[in-house]
Amino acid sequence: MNDSTQNLTLRETMSNWGKFIWHTVQNGLVDGILLPEKDPHASMIDWSISALGSVGVELSVRGAENILIPGPQIFMSNHQSNFDIFVITAAIPVKFFWVYKHTLDSVPIMGSYLKSRGHISINRRDRESAIESLLDAGALIRQGKNITVFPEGTRSGTKELLPFKKGVFHLAFEAGVPVVPITINHSHKLMKPGSLRLFRTRVEVVFHPPRTLHGMDRELDFELLQTLVRQDIESAII
């Protein structure tokens, strides 16, 4: 085991999962869904911090000075683990909306929470639906809202980056707002594939300087933007 992880006993794992379920019910269901008057972003932050703490995550953040406050901007992060939605929510200090994979809609509590709070589900297998979702995201950006996406489209389960989906970069050019690349380190070590066994893990989030689209042309610079964002994310992976 390396210095970023620590093995947990079966008893500790079961205890941590119990805490995770409790916080999901309390912060996700009760505060997030059943009490709609509560600030939705505050409830998601509470849920994320509690969830990460319950499964043994020690979170650190670098480069927070690169975040544009209040925005708007598009955060683009690598995606290693099922827990990344909590990792990113706990790390970003400004309000934002997710553009998330539609399969999360069927996840108990999480799916209902995201849909009820205005986050945007995207089904990339349905082209018309995906375009509509990206248009909805663009509308939020025009209202001054921040958007967060995983350009890989799905979790990798490793520290290696998967190919990027093009839709989020079309969104960036359409909106014309800066892109803030994010690197997540070590979240894939929380659980091994096919296992519920947990490992106490030091997870790091790195915010890179914004990539502005000023002077960029969609037709000429589309692949360049993808390459630059990918290079930024890869540069901090350890």
N, C-alpha and C positions, 0 to 999 in steps of 0.2 A: 504494500500500500504506500503511495507516495505522500508527500507532505501536504497535499491539497485535500486529502480524504482520510477518514478514520472509520474503520469497520464498526458497526453496531451489532450488539447481540440480538438474537431473535426477540427476546423480551423487550429490549429497547425499541426495536423496529415496530413491534405491535403497539407499544405505548405511543410512539410517535405518530403512527397511522391513526390511532384513536384521537389524539390531539388535533391532527389535521382534519378529521371528519367533524369534530366539535366546532372548530373555527370556521369550517366551510358552512355548517348549518347556521352558526351564530352570525358571522359576518356576511356570508354570501346569500343565504336564504332570508334570514330575519331582517338584518340591516339593509341588505342590497335589494331584496325583492319585495318583502312584506311591508317594509317601511319606506315607501317611495318618497316621503318628504325629506329623508336624509340625503345629504350631498352624495351623489352617486360616485364621484371620484374619491371622496374621503372614505366611503365604505369599501371601495375596491382596494385602496391603499391599506386600510386596516386589515382586510382579508389577506392581502398579499404578505404583509409583514408577519402576521400571525401564522399563516400557512408555512412560510419559509422557516420561521423559528421552530415550528412544531416538528418539521422533518430534519432539522439539524443543519440548516444552511447558515453560514456566516458570510454575509454579503459585504463586499467592498466596492467602492465606486471611484473611478478616475476620470478626469476630464469634464466634470460637470460644468466647468466654466464655458464649455463649447455650446451649451444649450442656449437657444435664443429665447429670452423671457420677455413677453409671454408667447411669442411666435407670430404667425404660424410657421410650421416647418413639418417635414415628414421624417420621422425616425425610421431608419432601416437597420434591422439587427439580424445577425445570424441566429440559428434556431437549433439548439442541441437537445432539448429536453422538454417533456410535458410541463415542467415547472417554469419554463421561461416566461410565460404570461405573468406569473407572479413576480419573477425576478425583475422584469422590465418595469412593471407597475410600481414596484417598491423603489426602483432606482430613479425614475424620471420625476422631477419635482414640479412639473407643470401639468395641467389638465390635458388629456388627449383622448382620442377615440381609436379603438382597434379596427383594422381591417383584417379579419381572421378567417381561417379555413372553415367552410360550412359544416364540416363534420363535428365541430365543437357544439353545434346547435343541439345535438342529441346527447351531450354529456349532462347528467343531472346537475341541477343548480347552476353550473357554469353557463350552459347554453341559455337557460331562461334569464339569467342575470344579464348576459351580453345583449341579448335581443331587447330586453325591457329597458335597457339604459342607452339605447341609441347607437351601439357599436354595429359595425357593418360586416355581415357575413358574405363571403365570396365563394362561389362554386365555379372553379376554373374549368370544369368539364362541360359546363353549359355556357357557351360563348356569350349569348345574349344576356343571360343573368349576370355574368362576370362584368360585362360592360356597364350594365345598370348599377352594379355595386360600386364600380370605380367612379361613375358619374355622381353617385351619392357621396362618395368620399370627397370628390372635388367640390361639391356644394358645401360640405362642412369646412373645407379649407378656405373657401371664399368668405365664409362667415367668421374667419379668423381662428378656426379651431386647428389643433395639432392632430396629426394622424401617425399611428405606429403600425408598421407592417414587417413581416418576415419575408424578404424577397425570395428566399428559397421555396416558399410555399408550403413546406412541411419540415418536420424536425429531422435532423441528420442522424442523431443518436451517437455521434462522434464529434471530434473537434474539426473535422474536415468540412469544407463548404460544399453544398450541392449547387447545381446550376441555378441561376436566378431566373425567375419568371419575368416576362417583359411588361406585364400590365402595370406594375407599380411604377415603372419608369415612364410609361406613357402618362400616368397620373402626375408624376413630378413635372414633366414638361407642360402638361395641360395647366397645372396649378401655378407653375412658375415660382414656387417657393423653395428655399434651401432644403437640402437633404442632409440630415445629421446621421452619419454611419455609427453603428454601435457594435462593439464586440462583447460577446458573453464568453467567459472562460469557465470551464470545469463543470457546468451544470449537467453535462451528460454522465458525470460520475456519480450522481445521486442514486441512480438505480442501474443495474445491469439489464440488458435486453431480456425480456421474458421472465423477469423476477420482480417481486415486490420488496425484496430486501433493500434496506436503505443504508447509505453511507453518509456520515457527517462530512459535509463538503464546504470548502471555502470557494465561493462563487464570486467572480469579479466581473464588473461591468465597466467598459471603457467607452466614453463618448469622444468621438473624433471631431475635428473642426468641421463646420458646415461646408458642404459643397454647394456653392451658389450656381444657378443656371444662367446668370447674367452673361450675355454674349454667346450663349450656346444655341444651336439650331437643332431642332428635333431630328430632322433627316440626316444632318451631317454628324451630329455629336451624340446620337442615341447610344451607340455601343461604347463610346468614350465614357459617358456617365456611368454605365454599368461597370465598366472596367475600373474606374476610379473608386467607386463605392466598394467594389469587391476587394481592391487592393488595400483600402483603408481598413476594412474589417479583418482581412487576413494578416495585416501588419502587426496586430496586437494579440493574435491567437497564440496561446502557449500550452 
